[in-house]
Amino acid sequence: MVSYSMSREDEKRGKENKEMEFAGYLKTCREAIGLTQEALVSELYSFDTEHFGGLETVTLSRWERGSTTPHLSRQISILKYFQQQTHIALPCLDRYSHDEVEQMICEMGMHNLLGRSKKLILDFPSKMIGADELLVKQLRENSALDIVVDIHMAIDKGFHHKFKEISAEQIRTWALHPSNTFLVCYYKKQFFGLHFTLRLKPEIFEKIISREMTEKELTLDDFASFEEAGSNYVISFFSMNDKAATLLFIRSYAHLIANQKVIVEIGTSVIMEDAVKLLKNMKLTLYKELPYDETHTLKMYREKINDFLASEYVLKMILSEKNCPER
């Protein structure tokens, strides 16, 4: 096992370049675990012969200079190698703050990940609204908490989410808990979208995702603090247009990446086909299915944080400037 240590120079160099390309990421991580280019070539060959059979130092050097770029499948394998060495989901990005990670995430990349969803993401005229006019805040930081909770309850009722049966009082209590991430998007102080996530103790997450326990049975004792490992469970998402949806998910992914050391797994339960399409885009794995009514099936999705972040979409959003025309 090689050692992993981000030097002050590595950290400073990375933070000065919020739009780090894969080339810079590869070099930074290689140096952080104390390997020469020759040693990394040997390590990668032993780790994944299929992807790195015949790899030469001159090729790795070109990757680090950015004169050539490895295929995404190779990038993911390299990321997984660094995961194995450091036990971190996104190695070398673990020391970035939430705000710094948020600046790295490509808006167009996130927009492409979300795709089209007629029910979860509406088409309220967005050409008239600039992304800089939208604001995402934690619900507990807003004085209109009760209004947003009422909106959430109305949306949930419209989506026929009776399987959760969460009361408005529970939502209010959960939103105020410091471990939970209840994001709300506003346009000129008007509600424009929400993304609610609970931070559960791993054993409670397991019961919820296996349907041995229901959401309405949760108590404050079931939430994990940030001093212990926890699993993120998404309970609600809705947006008035794609711009608001993009900003909500950028904030959500930034939270996952910035707090990756204490997040074990993420998951959710859905019945809407629009939600299923979105979860597949996000590379969440279908874990369990149960009949809901005559026409619907309740589907539970989950994924370990390492596998969730080691995906093509995440690499494109963070480490590929060509996929980010806004930069």
C-alpha positions in Angstrom: 0.0 0.0 0.0 1.4 3.4 -1.0 1.1 6.4 1.3 -1.3 9.3 0.5 -0.4 12.8 1.5 -1.5 16.0 -0.2 1.3 18.5 0.1 0.6 22.2 0.6 2.0 22.8 -2.9 -0.4 20.1 -4.4 -3.3 21.5 -2.6 -2.5 25.1 -3.5 -2.0 24.3 -7.1 -5.2 22.4 -7.3 -7.2 25.1 -5.6 -5.8 27.8 -7.9 -7.2 25.8 -10.8 -10.9 25.3 -10.0 -11.4 23.9 -13.6 -8.8 21.1 -13.2 -8.5 18.9 -16.3 -7.9 15.2 -16.0 -4.2 15.8 -16.9 -3.7 17.9 -13.8 -5.8 15.6 -11.6 -3.7 12.5 -12.7 -0.4 14.2 -11.9 -1.6 15.6 -8.6 -2.9 12.2 -7.4 0.3 10.4 -8.6 2.5 12.8 -6.7 0.2 12.7 -3.6 0.6 9.0 -3.2 4.4 9.3 -3.9 4.8 7.4 -7.1 7.0 8.1 -10.1 5.5 7.9 -13.6 7.3 4.6 -14.1 5.9 3.2 -10.8 2.4 4.3 -11.6 2.5 2.5 -15.0 3.5 -0.7 -13.2 0.8 -0.2 -10.6 -1.9 0.4 -13.1 -0.9 -2.7 -15.1 -1.1 -4.9 -12.0 -4.4 -3.3 -11.1 -6.2 -3.5 -14.4 -4.3 -5.5 -17.1 -7.3 -5.2 -19.6 -7.1 -1.4 -19.6 -3.4 -0.9 -19.1 -1.7 -3.8 -20.8 1.1 -2.3 -22.9 0.9 1.1 -21.2 4.2 2.9 -21.4 5.7 5.8 -19.4 5.7 8.0 -22.4 1.9 7.6 -22.8 1.3 8.4 -19.1 3.5 11.5 -19.5 1.4 12.7 -22.5 -1.7 12.2 -20.4 -0.2 14.3 -17.6 0.8 17.1 -20.0 -2.7 17.0 -21.6 -1.3 16.4 -25.1 -3.5 13.3 -25.2 -6.3 12.1 -23.0 -7.2 8.5 -22.0 -10.6 7.1 -22.9 -13.2 7.6 -20.2 -13.2 3.9 -19.3 -9.4 4.2 -18.6 -10.0 7.4 -16.6 -12.5 5.6 -14.4 -10.1 2.7 -13.9 -7.4 5.1 -12.8 -9.8 6.8 -10.4 -10.7 3.4 -8.9 -7.0 2.6 -8.5 -6.6 5.9 -6.6 -9.6 4.9 -4.5 -8.0 1.6 -3.6 -4.8 3.4 -2.5 -6.4 6.2 -0.5 -9.8 4.8 0.6 -11.4 8.0 -0.7 -14.2 8.2 -3.2 -12.7 11.1 -5.2 -9.1 11.1 -4.2 -7.2 14.4 -4.3 -10.5 16.3 -4.2 -11.3 15.5 -0.6 -9.7 18.7 0.8 -11.8 21.1 -1.2 -14.5 23.0 0.5 -18.2 22.8 -0.5 -17.9 26.1 -2.3 -14.7 25.2 -4.1 -16.2 21.9 -5.4 -19.3 23.7 -6.5 -17.2 26.0 -8.7 -15.6 22.9 -10.4 -18.9 21.3 -11.4 -19.8 22.0 -15.0 -23.4 23.4 -15.5 -23.8 21.9 -19.0 -22.5 18.5 -17.8 -25.1 18.5 -15.0 -27.8 19.6 -17.4 -27.0 16.7 -19.7 -27.0 14.3 -16.7 -30.5 15.3 -15.7 -32.0 14.9 -19.2 -35.6 15.6 -19.8 -38.3 15.0 -17.2 -41.8 16.4 -17.9 -43.1 15.8 -14.3 -40.1 16.4 -12.1 -38.6 19.3 -14.1 -41.2 21.6 -15.6 -40.6 23.9 -18.5 -41.5 27.3 -16.9 -40.0 29.8 -19.3 -36.3 29.8 -18.6 -35.0 32.0 -21.4 -36.2 35.0 -19.4 -34.4 33.8 -16.3 -30.6 33.8 -15.9 -28.8 31.2 -13.8 -27.3 34.1 -11.8 -30.8 35.2 -10.8 -31.5 31.9 -9.1 -30.5 31.3 -5.5 -30.1 27.9 -3.7 -30.3 27.9 0.1 -30.8 25.5 2.9 -34.5 25.5 3.9 -33.5 26.0 7.6 -31.8 29.3 6.6 -35.1 30.7 5.2 -37.9 32.5 7.1 -40.4 31.0 4.6 -39.9 27.4 6.0 -43.6 26.8 6.5 -44.6 28.0 3.1 -42.0 25.7 1.4 -43.1 22.8 3.5 -46.7 23.4 2.4 -45.6 23.5 -1.2 -43.7 20.3 -0.7 -46.8 18.6 0.7 -48.9 19.7 -2.2 -46.3 18.5 -4.7 -46.0 15.2 -2.9 -49.7 14.7 -2.9 -49.9 15.5 -6.6 -47.3 12.8 -7.3 -49.4 10.3 -5.2 -46.5 9.5 -2.9 -48.7 7.9 -0.2 -46.1 5.2 0.4 -44.1 7.7 2.4 -46.9 9.3 4.4 -44.6 11.9 5.8 -46.4 14.6 7.7 -45.7 18.4 7.4 -44.5 18.5 11.0 -41.9 15.7 10.2 -40.6 17.7 7.2 -40.3 20.8 9.3 -38.4 18.9 12.1 -36.1 17.2 9.6 -35.3 20.4 7.7 -34.0 22.0 10.9 -31.7 19.1 11.7 -28.1 20.2 11.0 -27.2 16.9 9.3 -29.9 16.9 6.7 -29.6 18.8 3.4 -32.9 20.4 2.4 -32.1 22.6 -0.6 -34.6 25.2 -2.0 -34.1 27.2 -5.2 -35.6 30.7 -5.4 -36.1 33.2 -8.2 -36.7 36.8 -6.9 -37.7 35.2 -3.5 -40.2 33.0 -5.2 -40.1 29.2 -4.9 -38.5 27.5 -7.9 -37.5 24.0 -6.8 -36.4 21.7 -4.0 -34.1 18.8 -3.3 -34.5 17.2 0.1 -32.0 14.6 1.5 -31.8 12.9 4.9 -28.5 11.8 6.4 -29.2 8.4 8.1 -27.2 6.1 10.2 -26.1 3.2 7.9 -28.2 0.6 9.7 -31.3 2.8 9.5 -30.6 3.4 5.8 -30.5 -0.3 5.3 -33.9 -0.8 7.0 -35.4 2.0 4.9 -34.1 0.9 1.6 -35.1 -2.7 2.3 -38.6 -1.5 3.4 -38.1 -3.1 6.8 -38.9 0.4 8.1 -40.9 3.3 6.6 -40.0 7.0 6.4 -42.8 8.0 8.7 -41.2 5.9 11.5 -38.0 7.8 11.5 -37.0 9.7 14.6 -34.2 12.2 15.3 -32.1 9.4 16.8 -32.0 7.8 13.3 -30.0 10.7 11.8 -26.2 10.5 11.6 -24.1 13.4 12.8 -21.1 14.6 10.7 -18.8 13.1 13.2 -19.9 9.6 12.2 -20.4 7.7 8.9 -23.9 8.1 7.4 -25.8 7.4 4.2 -27.8 9.9 2.2 -31.4 9.2 1.4 -33.2 11.5 -1.0 -36.9 12.0 -0.2 -38.0 14.7 -2.6 -37.0 16.6 -5.8 -39.0 19.0 -8.0 -38.0 22.0 -10.2 -39.8 24.6 -12.2 -37.3 24.5 -15.0 -34.0 22.9 -16.0 -31.8 25.8 -14.8 -33.1 25.5 -11.3 -32.8 21.7 -11.4 -29.2 22.1 -12.6 -28.3 24.4 -9.7 -30.0 22.2 -7.2 -28.1 19.1 -8.3 -24.8 21.0 -8.5 -25.2 21.9 -4.9 -26.2 18.3 -4.1 -23.2 16.8 -5.8 -20.9 19.4 -4.3 -22.2 18.4 -0.9 -21.4 14.7 -1.6 -17.9 15.4 -2.9 -17.0 17.8 -0.1 -18.3 15.3 2.6 -17.3 12.1 0.8 -15.2 10.8 3.8 -18.3 10.5 6.0 -20.8 9.3 3.4 -21.1 5.5 2.9 -24.0 5.2 0.4 -26.8 7.1 -1.3 -30.3 5.9 -2.2 -33.9 6.7 -2.7 -37.3 5.0 -3.3 -39.6 6.0 -6.2 -42.7 5.1 -8.2 -42.5 7.6 -11.0 -41.0 6.6 -14.4 -39.5 10.1 -14.8 -37.6 9.5 -11.5 -36.5 6.1 -12.7 -35.0 7.6 -15.8 -33.1 10.2 -13.8 -31.7 7.6 -11.3 -30.5 5.5 -14.2 -28.6 8.6 -15.6 -27.1 9.0 -12.2 -25.9 5.4 -12.3 -27.9 4.3 -9.2 -28.5 0.6 -9.0 -32.0 -0.9 -8.7 -31.9 -2.8 -5.4 -35.5 -3.9 -4.8 -39.0 -3.8 -6.3 -42.3 -4.1 -4.5 -45.9 -3.8 -5.8 -47.4 -0.4 -4.9 -50.9 -0.6 -6.5 -52.5 -2.1 -9.6 -50.5 0.2 -11.9 -47.3 1.2 -10.0 -44.3 -0.5 -8.6 -42.2 0.9 -5.7 -38.5 0.8 -6.7 -35.6 1.2 -4.3 -32.2 2.4 -5.7 -28.9 2.6 -3.9 -25.1 2.9 -4.6 -21.9 3.0 -2.6 -20.4 6.4 -2.7 -17.2 5.1 -4.4 -19.1 3.7 -7.3 -21.5 6.6 -7.5 -18.7 9.2 -7.9 -16.5 7.0 -10.1 -18.8 7.5 -13.1 -18.4 8.9 -16.6 -20.8 11.8 -15.8 -18.9 12.9 -12.7 -15.6 12.8 -14.6 -17.1 14.8 -17.5 -18.6 17.4 -15.1 -15.4 18.0 -13.1 -12.4 17.0 -15.1 -13.2 17.7 -18.8 -13.4 21.4 -19.9 -14.4 20.4 -23.4 -17.7 19.3 -21.9 -18.2 22.7 -20.2 -18.8 25.4 -22.9 -19.8 27.9 -20.2 -16.1 28.0 -19.1 
